[in-house]
Amino acid sequence: MVTGSDRDAASAGLSILFVCTGNICRSPIGERVLTGLADRMRADGTDLAVTSSSAGTGALNGQPIHPHSAAVLAEHGYDASGFESRYLRPPMLMQSDLVLCMSREHRAAAQQMAPARWKRVFTLTEFAFLVETGTPEEDCTLPAIMAGRGRIDPNSALLDIVDPMGRPREDFDLVFGEIEPKVETVARWLAAQRITETTGETR
């Protein structure tokens, strides 16, 4: 069921929160990739309103992004400057329209922290799959995606993006290679939602 708050969120643009453990490796990549993609889409004339942020279930506040994450972002044209890690707190979840986690563990922690928002919490892999395999993107509203999450096994290890912390730079490249295309799917979905709203098409 689409509520008034869902319609308001769609019109104003979604607030998307990425979650991992330390908020210095994976979730900052998700945050900055989505921010960069949104900026590029707007520069190309797409009316895309989105707020991208991140936090960690075991993060220390105020830590810089991991140097390898910063390097891989920069190499692909994304801005990693000025980042500071944040410890995940319930208000962050309550204020987010969509929460995209890097693993099932993070999804479970976020859902336990804010039970009222559990339907809006997915792994990034899970959400991208539901968008790609669901109805056409312009018809695939957030409530429709939430209602269709039973189409994927929530316990599959394939939903996890492995933590590269403590591993060589090459592992960060692999993680980026997993995250970027899934965030691109999210960005295309967001753009499709905005196009539908601005043209007044019936969903």
N, C-alpha and C positions, 0 to 999 in steps of 0.2 A: 504494500500500500504506500503510495506517495503522499507524504505529509507536507504541510505548509512549510516546515523547516527545510525539507528536501528541496522544494521549489525555490525557496529563498537562497539556499546554498548554491543551487545550480545557476541562478541569475547573477549572484555576486562572485562566483568562482569558488572552487573548492580549496580547502586548506588540507594539504597532504603532509603527513608525518611519516618519515622513514625511521625504522628502529633496528638497531643491532645491539651488541653488547657494550663496547667501550665508546661508541660514537666517535671513533677516530679513523676507522678503516672503511667499512662497507656502507653504512647509512649516510656518511657525508658524500660518498660518490653518488648515491641515489638522489640526495637533496640537490647537489650542484648540477648534476646532469639534467634533472627536471627543470631547474631554474634556467639553465642555459638553453635548453630546447624551447622553453616558453618564450624566452627573449628572441630567439631566432624566428619562431613562428609569428610573433608580433611584428618583427621587422619585415616579414614577408606579407603582412597584411591580415593575418589571422587574428581574430578577436579572441584571445585566450587569457582568461583571468584565473590565476592559480597562485597559491602561497605554498612554498616548499620549505620544510624544516626537517630536523632530525634530532634524535635523542638516543640514549643507550640505557639498557637495563642495569648495567654495572658501571656506568660512566662516572668519571670524576669531572666536575664542572670546570670549564675554562681551559681545557687542554687543547693544544693545536691538532689539526688534522695530521695523520701519519704521513711522513715524508713521501713514502711510496704512493699513497693515495693521491697526494697533492701532485706528484710528478705525472702520474698516469692521466689525471684530469687535465693538466696543462698540455700534455702531448696531444690530447684530443680536442683542444680548444675550449675547455671549460675552466671557469674561474674558481680557484680554491682559496683565494685570499680572505683574510679576516675571519676564518672559521674558529669557533670555540665549542667544545663539547658540552653536552647537557645531560644531566641525570634524568631519566624518565620519571615523570610524576603524573598522578591522575589528572590534574587540570589540563595537561598537554593533550591527553587522550580525549577528554571531554570537549575540548575546543577544536578538535580536528574532525573534518568531515570524512576522512579516509586515512587509515593507518596501514602502512605497508612494511612488513617485517622481513628481515633477512633469513629467518628460520622459524620452524615450528615452535621452538623453545621461546623465542621472542614473542610470537603470536600468543602463546599460552600465557606468558607473563603479562602482556598487555591486556588480554581479556580478563584475567583475574584481577588486575589492578582497577579496571573500569568495566565491571560487568554490564552496565547499561549500554555500553558502546560495542559489545562483542561482535555484533553483526557487521560493523564497519572495520573490523580488524582482519587482515589477510596477510599471508606471506606475499612478497612481491611476485614470485613465480606463480602462485595460485591466482592472483588477480589478473595478471597478464594472460594466463591460460584461459580464464573465464571470458575475458574480453575477446580473445582471438577465436574462440570456439563457440561463442554465443551468437546472438542475433546480430544483424548489421550494426556497426558501431554507432550510427546515429540513433538506433532504436534501443541500444544497450545501456539503459539508464542505470545509475547506481543502485536504486531499489531492485531492479531486475537482476543485476549481478549478485546482490546479496541473497536474493531469493533462489538463485541458481547454483549456489556454492556446493550443493549436494552432488553436482556432476563430477566432482573430483575427490579423490581419496585424501582426506585431511591429514592422514598419518603417513603419507608417502615421503620417504627420504628425498625424493626428487624435488620437493618443495624448498629444500634448504640451499642456501648459498654459503659455501664453506668460508669460515673465518681465516683470512690470510695472515693474521697477526703472528709475528715471530717467524714468518716464512720469507723466502727470497722475493725479490722484486717481480720475478716472472709469475708468481702466484697472484700478485696484485693485478697484473695484466689479465690473467685468466678471470679473476673476479670481475674486473671492469667489463670484460667481454660478455659476462653473464648479465650484469646489471644494466648496461646501457641499452641493449635491444628491448629489454622488458620495460624500462622506463620510457623508451620511444613508443611502445605500445600504449602505455598510459597516456602519454602526451597526445598521440593521435586520437585516442578515445575522448580525451578532454576537448580537443579541437572539434571533433564531430558533434559533441554535445552542444558546444557554443554555436556551431553553424545551424543546427536544428532550431535552437532557441531564437536566433536572430532572423531566420527566415520564416518563423512562425509555423513550421511544419507540425503536423499532428503526430504524436508518438503513441 
